[in-house]
């Protein structure tokens, strides 16, 4: 196999006509890869993504060929998948206001050009899910919010509308299924690419703790920071560590690593109903 790309979390290999997508235990915050891995993270992300790909298959085709026909050293954390021409836009949907979306709203009253009602605050539920795309920045640089008009300029009107529809549909299906299991999906980011026949295909990972914010429904209370089942715990540690958010990043303390892994395991088990061995 040939290593084509080593990203913040995933490594991509060419294997004939297929790709082998390998999820590592690396974790990134503020677009910087931290030096400390989260044990089992790659396997957890892969297993959860595979579960979600099945739940979403009637909405949008996915890129998975096999989860077992992969090199033995990558077993459990890799998938064999189709080659796609990736869409040059980060496709994000939000159902709640938090993170970068909240900061943008506080500054402009809108998120990615979508005007929102006055008076919203941390963790406010939005009137309806919104499409809030961003740029795909190179490693080490920060993604920037895009308006829908900017997406149209990038990919054309028809494709832009399809991206919006698919992103919202994936979010809504994910939020519905997660809510049945006591989990709120605050927001999510998906990756889409074009297959050889021109179809848009769901790729990379989907609805995992690395690409989504998951909150327990039972303790949800707008106006304050929510308990998160995702890497927000690492973000919060990083924000309070005194680190300037530039490379090199500091080592993550053992207790933060252990707590983060526990949250990944917990949300996997709650969403899928499967026990993590």
Wavefront OBJ file of the C-alpha trace (Angstrom):
o trace
v 0.000 0.000 0.000
v 0.984 3.594 -0.554
v 0.424 6.273 2.097
v -1.419 9.074 0.318
v -2.237 11.365 3.196
v -1.741 11.600 6.934
v -4.332 13.910 8.443
v -5.053 15.179 11.911
v -6.751 11.932 12.882
v -6.839 9.644 9.831
v -4.300 8.124 7.468
v -5.276 7.259 3.903
v -3.567 4.492 1.904
v -4.017 3.457 -1.704
v -4.611 -0.259 -2.263
v -5.245 -0.851 -5.950
v -8.429 0.933 -6.950
v -9.546 1.210 -3.311
v -8.552 3.344 -0.367
v -7.811 2.135 3.148
v -8.946 4.731 5.663
v -7.280 4.238 9.055
v -8.520 6.003 12.179
v -5.709 6.688 14.639
v -5.856 7.390 18.365
v -4.687 10.949 17.712
v -6.826 13.847 18.900
v -6.833 17.397 17.583
v -8.191 20.609 19.065
v -8.065 24.070 17.542
v -6.748 22.380 14.375
v -3.605 21.178 16.181
v -2.837 17.508 16.824
v -2.071 16.903 20.485
v 0.960 14.727 21.338
v -1.029 12.400 23.623
v -3.278 9.708 22.060
v -6.637 8.546 23.430
v -6.485 4.720 23.723
v -9.056 2.849 21.553
v -10.247 6.096 19.978
v -9.595 4.911 16.424
v -11.522 1.688 16.922
v -14.392 3.470 18.652
v -14.722 6.047 15.882
v -14.619 3.355 13.208
v -17.212 1.156 14.915
v -19.574 4.056 15.535
v -19.207 5.361 11.978
v -19.997 1.933 10.548
v -23.139 1.762 12.674
v -24.250 5.190 11.464
v -23.488 4.467 7.805
v -26.043 1.633 8.022
v -28.656 3.876 9.651
v -28.222 6.530 6.954
v -27.920 4.323 3.872
v -31.431 5.134 2.647
v -30.674 8.880 2.770
v -27.281 8.967 1.082
v -24.910 6.276 -0.270
v -21.639 5.794 1.603
v -18.102 4.941 0.603
v -17.611 1.752 2.637
v -16.625 -1.385 0.732
v -15.556 -3.541 3.682
v -14.686 -3.213 7.355
v -12.890 -6.573 7.433
v -10.898 -6.682 4.188
v -8.111 -4.507 5.597
v -4.491 -5.177 6.620
v -4.276 -7.092 9.891
v -2.326 -4.348 11.652
v -5.255 -1.977 11.082
v -8.005 -4.408 12.095
v -10.870 -2.727 13.925
v -9.822 0.808 13.065
v -9.824 0.826 9.275
v -12.241 0.502 6.395
v -11.782 -0.291 2.731
v -13.613 2.368 0.767
v -14.274 3.815 -2.660
v -12.185 6.610 -4.111
v -14.111 9.854 -4.286
v -13.448 13.400 -5.440
v -14.031 15.224 -2.193
v -16.256 18.275 -1.951
v -14.071 21.300 -1.048
v -16.442 22.412 1.716
v -16.884 21.335 5.336
v -20.594 20.491 5.623
v -21.866 21.387 9.098
v -25.376 21.291 10.552
v -26.385 22.820 13.878
v -29.482 22.217 15.948
v -28.196 24.037 19.033
v -26.057 27.136 19.457
v -22.614 26.601 20.962
v -18.897 26.763 20.181
v -17.826 28.773 17.172
v -21.423 29.188 16.064
v -22.307 30.942 19.314
v -19.320 33.276 19.016
v -20.282 34.205 15.468
v -23.913 34.766 16.495
v -22.861 37.009 19.380
v -20.809 39.081 16.964
v -23.155 39.263 13.975
v -26.565 37.862 14.932
v -26.084 35.143 12.332
v -24.124 31.940 11.733
v -22.615 31.431 8.275
v -24.954 34.131 7.020
v -28.081 32.481 8.521
v -29.852 35.133 10.609
v -31.124 33.869 13.951
v -33.606 35.270 16.500
v -32.381 37.677 19.136
v -31.759 36.588 22.708
v -30.166 33.191 22.089
v -27.345 32.033 24.335
v -25.141 29.083 25.174
v -26.831 25.790 24.205
v -30.039 27.450 22.955
v -32.051 25.164 20.708
v -32.472 26.674 17.248
v -35.888 27.127 15.631
v -34.800 24.535 13.065
v -31.474 22.912 12.123
v -29.295 25.141 9.963
v -26.540 24.523 7.413
v -23.376 26.338 8.499
v -20.560 25.330 6.132
v -16.921 26.271 6.454
v -13.742 26.187 4.424
v -11.406 23.196 4.417
v -8.199 24.665 5.763
v -4.811 22.940 5.445
v -3.450 21.238 8.571
v -2.398 23.803 11.151
v -4.752 26.467 9.822
v -8.295 27.214 10.930
v -11.491 26.561 8.975
v -13.433 29.743 8.278
v -17.245 30.093 8.164
v -18.804 30.233 4.701
v -22.138 31.669 3.673
v -24.384 29.658 1.408
v -23.639 32.147 -1.380
v -19.938 31.384 -0.993
v -20.665 27.663 -1.277
v -22.592 28.377 -4.478
v -19.566 30.243 -5.827
v -17.359 27.260 -4.917
v -19.425 24.343 -6.265
v -22.400 25.764 -8.146
v -26.015 26.348 -7.139
v -27.348 22.824 -7.694
v -24.539 21.126 -5.784
v -24.689 23.696 -2.990
v -28.393 23.037 -2.497
v -27.792 19.286 -2.522
v -25.037 19.663 0.088
v -27.388 21.651 2.295
v -30.205 19.136 1.918
v -28.004 16.111 2.623
v -26.260 17.697 5.588
v -29.542 18.661 7.228
v -31.044 15.234 6.457
v -28.091 13.417 8.037
v -28.235 15.676 11.075
v -31.990 15.218 11.523
v -31.824 11.421 11.206
v -28.867 11.295 13.593
v -30.531 13.618 16.088
v -33.755 11.603 15.984
v -32.064 8.244 16.586
v -29.762 9.658 19.252
v -32.650 11.339 21.069
v -34.376 7.965 21.363
v -31.276 6.876 23.293
v -31.106 9.920 25.548
v -28.484 11.841 23.552
v -28.809 15.315 22.028
v -26.769 16.022 18.900
v -25.882 19.698 19.153
v -24.106 19.839 15.799
v -22.264 17.634 13.349
v -19.827 17.848 10.452
v -19.940 15.451 7.519
v -17.717 14.818 4.520
v -19.166 14.293 1.054
v -17.495 13.383 -2.217
v -18.396 12.677 -5.825
v -18.307 9.107 -7.080
v -17.308 8.318 -10.656
v -20.972 8.448 -11.724
v -21.401 11.935 -10.247
v -23.391 10.857 -7.187
v -22.699 12.552 -3.870
v -21.466 9.979 -1.359
v -21.044 10.145 2.427
v -17.395 9.603 3.356
v -14.792 9.715 6.115
v -16.570 9.393 9.479
v -20.092 10.275 10.493
v -21.749 11.282 13.779
v -18.802 10.436 16.011
v -17.444 12.287 19.054
v -14.796 13.825 16.776
v -17.267 15.261 14.283
v -20.241 16.009 16.551
v -21.178 17.404 19.925
v -23.199 14.913 21.990
v -25.020 16.004 25.176
v -27.046 13.905 27.663
v -30.698 14.874 27.271
v -31.516 14.309 30.929
v -29.210 17.098 32.119
v -29.691 19.524 29.220
v -30.260 23.086 30.385
v -29.841 26.063 28.046
v -27.805 29.010 29.234
v -24.840 27.004 30.507
v -22.110 24.711 29.249
v -23.352 21.124 28.802
v -21.686 17.876 29.775
v -20.219 16.548 26.513
v -19.647 12.952 25.402
v -17.132 14.157 22.838
v -13.719 15.796 22.658
v -15.124 19.028 24.109
v -13.624 17.830 27.396
v -10.184 17.995 25.774
v -10.986 21.395 24.254
v -11.978 22.708 27.683
v -8.759 21.402 29.219
v -6.733 22.967 26.406
v -8.542 26.301 26.766
v -7.686 26.464 30.468
v -4.138 25.147 30.216
v -2.471 28.386 29.237
v -1.535 26.941 25.836
v -1.548 29.505 23.030
v -3.248 27.075 20.581
v -0.164 26.988 18.382
v 2.198 24.104 17.742
v 3.739 22.444 19.646
v 0.822 21.423 21.846
v 1.370 20.280 25.448
v 0.989 16.704 26.673
v -2.527 15.860 27.867
v -2.737 14.799 31.547
v -3.594 11.153 32.265
v -6.862 12.046 33.984
v -8.042 13.998 30.924
v -7.105 11.099 28.635
v -8.965 8.586 30.818
v -12.057 10.766 31.158
v -12.158 11.419 27.414
v -11.858 7.713 26.569
v -14.650 6.933 29.034
v -16.926 9.428 27.309
v -16.176 7.955 23.880
v -17.008 4.476 25.172
v -20.145 5.667 26.943
v -21.642 7.428 23.930
v -20.783 4.476 21.657
v -22.633 2.095 23.968
v -25.612 4.420 24.455
v -26.101 5.100 20.750
v -25.504 1.615 19.339
v -26.752 -0.476 22.236
v -23.584 -2.568 21.901
v -21.132 -3.148 24.731
v -17.567 -2.029 24.144
v -15.205 -4.909 24.860
l 1 2 3 4 5 6 7 8 9 10 11 12 13 14 15 16 17 18 19 20 21 22 23 24 25 26 27 28 29 30 31 32 33 34 35 36 37 38 39 40 41 42 43 44 45 46 47 48 49 50 51 52 53 54 55 56 57 58 59 60 61 62 63 64 65 66 67 68 69 70 71 72 73 74 75 76 77 78 79 80 81 82 83 84 85 86 87 88 89 90 91 92 93 94 95 96 97 98 99 100 101 102 103 104 105 106 107 108 109 110 111 112 113 114 115 116 117 118 119 120 121 122 123 124 125 126 127 128 129 130 131 132 133 134 135 136 137 138 139 140 141 142 143 144 145 146 147 148 149 150 151 152 153 154 155 156 157 158 159 160 161 162 163 164 165 166 167 168 169 170 171 172 173 174 175 176 177 178 179 180 181 182 183 184 185 186 187 188 189 190 191 192 193 194 195 196 197 198 199 200 201 202 203 204 205 206 207 208 209 210 211 212 213 214 215 216 217 218 219 220 221 222 223 224 225 226 227 228 229 230 231 232 233 234 235 236 237 238 239 240 241 242 243 244 245 246 247 248 249 250 251 252 253 254 255 256 257 258 259 260 261 262 263 264 265 266 267 268 269 270 271 272 273 274 275 276 277
